[in-house]
Amino acid sequence: MAPLTLVRHKEYTNRFSRIFIYVDGKKAGYVSNGKSRTLHLPVGKHAVYAQLSYFKTRPKELNLQVGDHPHFLIGSPYKHNRLTMLASSLSLLFLLGGLFLSRWLHQEVYLLGGLSLGALCILLEILFAREHSMLYYMSRGRNDYIFLQEMHVPAGNKPSIS
């Protein structure tokens, strides 16, 4: 058996969610926010990936030998920022404003204008905000929302969680 240690850094966005670990397509455990978990796997080839509800990482191929002890860092690069909040707020404002004005003034042009401007804000957010946009992760970036990257830990040291 060879140990495989998974370290999850503390994050605000997914603090209440567990990231589940799959080895060779089978659920092997989970890692909570700011914690680490060591799995003991048989020597040989394995495919490892992490999953957080709808999002998952691309599988990592491991070839474990006797004496190996790989460490992986898991987490999410998603961070809230002002650009995301502004684009989301503007799209919601345009969508609701167009709906309200079209009902109040009985003019479909306001609905069409509001929907168009709202859709434009959403499109700009997806195209340009990328790692700061939840819309990007819900669509094109589904496999980028969480990561599983190898850590280089010197022998005898514990991996640090930051």
VODONU-253254 format. One record per residue (C-alpha): x, y, z; residue number from 0. Coordinates in pm, 1 decimal. Each point is the difference from the previous one (the first is absolute). Layout:
! residues N
@xx:X, yy:Y, zz:Z, pos:NUM
...
***
This chain:
! residues 162
@xx:0.0, yy:0.0, zz:0.0, pos:0
@xx:117.3, yy:351.6, zz:-80.6, pos:1
@xx:-134.3, yy:312.8, zz:172.0, pos:2
@xx:-153.1, yy:284.6, zz:-200.9, pos:3
@xx:-50.8, yy:326.0, zz:191.5, pos:4
@xx:-250.3, yy:261.9, zz:-114.3, pos:5
@xx:24.0, yy:348.9, zz:149.8, pos:6
@xx:-279.2, yy:254.8, zz:-34.5, pos:7
@xx:73.6, yy:364.1, zz:65.5, pos:8
@xx:-249.5, yy:214.8, zz:191.0, pos:9
@xx:-238.7, yy:181.4, zz:-227.9, pos:10
@xx:-295.4, yy:224.6, zz:65.5, pos:11
@xx:-215.5, yy:-85.1, zz:-301.4, pos:12
@xx:-35.5, yy:-376.8, zz:56.2, pos:13
@xx:61.7, yy:-9.3, zz:373.6, pos:14
@xx:-302.6, yy:-218.3, zz:79.2, pos:15
@xx:47.6, yy:-244.4, zz:-288.0, pos:16
@xx:196.1, yy:-321.9, zz:-6.6, pos:17
@xx:217.7, yy:-82.2, zz:-297.2, pos:18
@xx:-36.2, yy:-370.3, zz:-75.5, pos:19
@xx:296.3, yy:-202.4, zz:-121.6, pos:20
@xx:-40.9, yy:-275.8, zz:-257.7, pos:21
@xx:259.4, yy:-267.5, zz:-69.4, pos:22
@xx:-50.0, yy:-214.0, zz:-310.0, pos:23
@xx:-358.1, yy:128.5, zz:-29.6, pos:24
@xx:-100.5, yy:-94.6, zz:357.2, pos:25
@xx:-60.4, yy:242.1, zz:285.6, pos:26
@xx:294.4, yy:-31.9, zz:239.8, pos:27
@xx:-75.3, yy:277.8, zz:248.9, pos:28
@xx:-32.0, yy:374.2, zz:38.1, pos:29
@xx:201.3, yy:297.6, zz:119.8, pos:30
@xx:-159.2, yy:278.7, zz:203.9, pos:31
@xx:98.0, yy:366.6, zz:-14.1, pos:32
@xx:353.2, yy:59.0, zz:135.3, pos:33
@xx:60.7, yy:-370.0, zz:73.8, pos:34
@xx:205.3, yy:-280.1, zz:-149.2, pos:35
@xx:-67.4, yy:-369.4, zz:-55.8, pos:36
@xx:233.0, yy:-291.3, zz:-62.7, pos:37
@xx:-123.2, yy:-293.0, zz:-205.6, pos:38
@xx:188.8, yy:-330.4, zz:-16.5, pos:39
@xx:-6.1, yy:-141.2, zz:-351.2, pos:40
@xx:138.4, yy:-323.5, zz:-140.9, pos:41
@xx:322.5, yy:28.3, zz:-197.5, pos:42
@xx:-62.7, yy:44.8, zz:-372.3, pos:43
@xx:-175.7, yy:233.8, zz:-242.4, pos:44
@xx:-295.6, yy:209.1, zz:115.0, pos:45
@xx:-213.6, yy:283.7, zz:-137.7, pos:46
@xx:-82.7, yy:258.7, zz:267.7, pos:47
@xx:-239.2, yy:294.8, zz:-26.1, pos:48
@xx:-189.4, yy:230.4, zz:235.4, pos:49
@xx:-364.4, yy:104.8, zz:-22.0, pos:50
@xx:-202.1, yy:278.9, zz:160.2, pos:51
@xx:-368.3, yy:-48.8, zz:-95.9, pos:52
@xx:-21.5, yy:80.6, zz:-374.9, pos:53
@xx:369.4, yy:86.9, zz:-36.8, pos:54
@xx:289.9, yy:-240.8, zz:-28.2, pos:55
@xx:367.8, yy:0.4, zz:-83.1, pos:56
@xx:159.5, yy:-173.8, zz:-289.8, pos:57
@xx:132.7, yy:-342.2, zz:109.2, pos:58
@xx:363.5, yy:-27.4, zz:107.3, pos:59
@xx:177.4, yy:-321.7, zz:-92.1, pos:60
@xx:214.9, yy:-139.7, zz:281.5, pos:61
@xx:242.9, yy:-290.5, zz:-12.2, pos:62
@xx:63.3, yy:-75.5, zz:367.4, pos:63
@xx:307.8, yy:-193.3, zz:102.7, pos:64
@xx:103.3, yy:-130.4, zz:342.3, pos:65
@xx:134.3, yy:295.1, zz:200.4, pos:66
@xx:-184.8, yy:266.0, zz:-201.5, pos:67
@xx:-204.2, yy:259.3, zz:188.9, pos:68
@xx:-147.4, yy:255.1, zz:-242.1, pos:69
@xx:-170.9, yy:313.7, zz:134.0, pos:70
@xx:-268.8, yy:190.7, zz:-188.5, pos:71
@xx:-149.9, yy:341.3, zz:66.6, pos:72
@xx:-371.5, yy:37.1, zz:-73.7, pos:73
@xx:-217.2, yy:307.8, zz:3.3, pos:74
@xx:-167.3, yy:261.0, zz:-216.3, pos:75
@xx:153.7, yy:298.7, zz:-177.8, pos:76
@xx:-336.3, yy:182.3, zz:8.6, pos:77
@xx:7.2, yy:328.6, zz:187.7, pos:78
@xx:-270.1, yy:265.0, zz:24.7, pos:79
@xx:107.8, yy:339.2, zz:-126.3, pos:80
@xx:-152.3, yy:336.8, zz:-90.2, pos:81
@xx:-5.6, yy:-65.1, zz:-375.1, pos:82
@xx:-211.3, yy:-312.8, zz:46.9, pos:83
@xx:-235.7, yy:175.2, zz:238.6, pos:84
@xx:-36.5, yy:298.3, zz:-236.7, pos:85
@xx:-69.4, yy:-213.5, zz:-309.6, pos:86
@xx:-248.0, yy:-221.1, zz:185.2, pos:87
@xx:-175.3, yy:301.7, zz:153.5, pos:88
@xx:-22.3, yy:182.6, zz:-333.7, pos:89
@xx:-140.0, yy:-302.3, zz:-181.0, pos:90
@xx:-263.0, yy:-48.0, zz:271.1, pos:91
@xx:-80.9, yy:373.2, zz:0.0, pos:92
@xx:-45.0, yy:8.9, zz:-378.7, pos:93
@xx:-209.8, yy:-317.4, zz:-6.4, pos:94
@xx:-232.3, yy:107.6, zz:281.6, pos:95
@xx:-8.2, yy:363.0, zz:-116.6, pos:96
@xx:-102.6, yy:-103.3, zz:-349.9, pos:97
@xx:-271.1, yy:-227.5, zz:136.7, pos:98
@xx:-131.8, yy:268.4, zz:237.9, pos:99
@xx:1.2, yy:280.3, zz:-260.2, pos:100
@xx:-167.0, yy:-216.3, zz:-264.5, pos:101
@xx:-284.9, yy:-85.7, zz:238.8, pos:102
@xx:-31.3, yy:350.4, zz:139.1, pos:103
@xx:17.0, yy:191.4, zz:-330.9, pos:104
@xx:-148.6, yy:-278.9, zz:-215.0, pos:105
@xx:291.7, yy:26.0, zz:-242.7, pos:106
@xx:177.8, yy:-316.6, zz:-114.8, pos:107
@xx:301.3, yy:206.2, zz:-106.3, pos:108
@xx:103.3, yy:36.0, zz:366.0, pos:109
@xx:-19.5, yy:-375.0, zz:53.5, pos:110
@xx:207.1, yy:-64.0, zz:-310.9, pos:111
@xx:256.2, yy:265.3, zz:99.4, pos:112
@xx:26.4, yy:-131.8, zz:356.0, pos:113
@xx:37.6, yy:-358.7, zz:-114.5, pos:114
@xx:262.4, yy:100.6, zz:-256.9, pos:115
@xx:208.6, yy:201.1, zz:246.6, pos:116
@xx:-31.9, yy:-271.3, zz:265.6, pos:117
@xx:107.9, yy:-268.2, zz:-245.2, pos:118
@xx:293.2, yy:218.5, zz:-110.1, pos:119
@xx:119.2, yy:38.3, zz:361.9, pos:120
@xx:-24.7, yy:-375.9, zz:54.5, pos:121
@xx:192.1, yy:-68.5, zz:-322.9, pos:122
@xx:272.6, yy:250.4, zz:91.0, pos:123
@xx:29.7, yy:-158.5, zz:344.4, pos:124
@xx:42.5, yy:-348.3, zz:-145.9, pos:125
@xx:251.0, yy:109.4, zz:-264.2, pos:126
@xx:219.4, yy:239.2, zz:196.7, pos:127
@xx:-31.3, yy:-69.6, zz:371.5, pos:128
@xx:86.1, yy:-372.7, zz:-34.4, pos:129
@xx:141.2, yy:-117.4, zz:334.4, pos:130
@xx:-199.8, yy:265.9, zz:186.1, pos:131
@xx:-334.6, yy:-84.8, zz:-160.7, pos:132
@xx:-230.3, yy:-264.6, zz:140.3, pos:133
@xx:-180.4, yy:1.0, zz:-336.4, pos:134
@xx:325.0, yy:-108.6, zz:-166.1, pos:135
@xx:36.8, yy:-292.0, zz:241.9, pos:136
@xx:-365.2, yy:-99.6, zz:-42.1, pos:137
@xx:47.3, yy:-20.2, zz:-377.8, pos:138
@xx:336.5, yy:-30.0, zz:-177.7, pos:139
@xx:220.4, yy:-28.6, zz:307.1, pos:140
@xx:-174.4, yy:-289.2, zz:175.0, pos:141
@xx:322.6, yy:-203.3, zz:30.1, pos:142
@xx:202.0, yy:302.0, zz:116.8, pos:143
@xx:-204.5, yy:94.4, zz:308.4, pos:144
@xx:202.2, yy:-227.3, zz:226.4, pos:145
@xx:358.2, yy:-111.1, zz:-47.0, pos:146
@xx:209.9, yy:-299.8, zz:99.5, pos:147
@xx:368.9, yy:81.8, zz:-22.4, pos:148
@xx:303.3, yy:-188.0, zz:120.8, pos:149
@xx:194.0, yy:148.1, zz:292.3, pos:150
@xx:370.6, yy:-54.2, zz:50.9, pos:151
@xx:52.1, yy:-74.2, zz:368.8, pos:152
@xx:351.9, yy:-83.5, zz:124.7, pos:153
@xx:27.1, yy:-340.5, zz:169.9, pos:154
@xx:-93.1, yy:11.5, zz:368.5, pos:155
@xx:-182.8, yy:336.2, zz:-24.6, pos:156
@xx:-371.5, yy:58.2, zz:35.2, pos:157
@xx:-178.7, yy:190.0, zz:-278.4, pos:158
@xx:-112.7, yy:344.6, zz:110.4, pos:159
@xx:-355.5, yy:120.4, zz:-48.5, pos:160
@xx:-25.4, yy:368.6, zz:-80.6, pos:161
***
